[in-house]
Amino acid sequence: MMNSLGGVAFWVALAIIFAECGILLGFFLPGDSLLFVVGLFIASGAIDMNIWVASFLLVVAALVGNITGYWIGRAIGPSLFNKPDSRFFRKEYVDKTHEFFEKHGGKAIILARFVPIVRTFITAVAGIAKMDFRKYLIYSSIGAVLWAGLITIAGYYLGNIEFIKKNLELVLILVVLVSVIPIIFEYVRHRRQIKELSDEAQIGE
């Protein structure tokens, strides 16, 4: 997809990062792998942009996305989250994110950047919880730099390694596989919890 987009590839990537971080519908978008791929493509020349400028813009997109998500949560979050499950929006996503937020407090804003699905919904959860905006902004800024900035730069420098240049498709597949590991882990953990609850219910009977 990135190859086919040509000169607008970076700007599409920028929009995807914003959507995943802010507008609640982006939880299924490939944020981690996309950032890494952008770095790789800049290193290979497929995207004609300075890596530091690109990293800065991606950090800004992630931060603006988080700010947008926060204010969505403050404004319409409660009414939105009280709606029944839809095909894409499921209340369990919000419940898990709220649990994550309660467990880790302010640092959850930083940690959530590296957890698919959670990083999309935690912005609105922070808004619903009316977390102090100044504090939220500080944590969000740190998280945006660590996530969007460092992953993109890592992709760029690894993309300059000869082996990776010659095996780019294989590397991209590995990046995608690594990025879905947290989702697989969460799914297995969730299924195990359901089984344990079911076993306890049967014992109780």
Helices and strands as residue ranges (DSSP letters): H 2-5, G 6-8, H 9-22, H 31-44, H 51-81, H 91-104, G 105-107, H 108-111, G 112-114, H 118-128, H 133-144, I 145-149, H 150-159, H 162-166, H 168-204
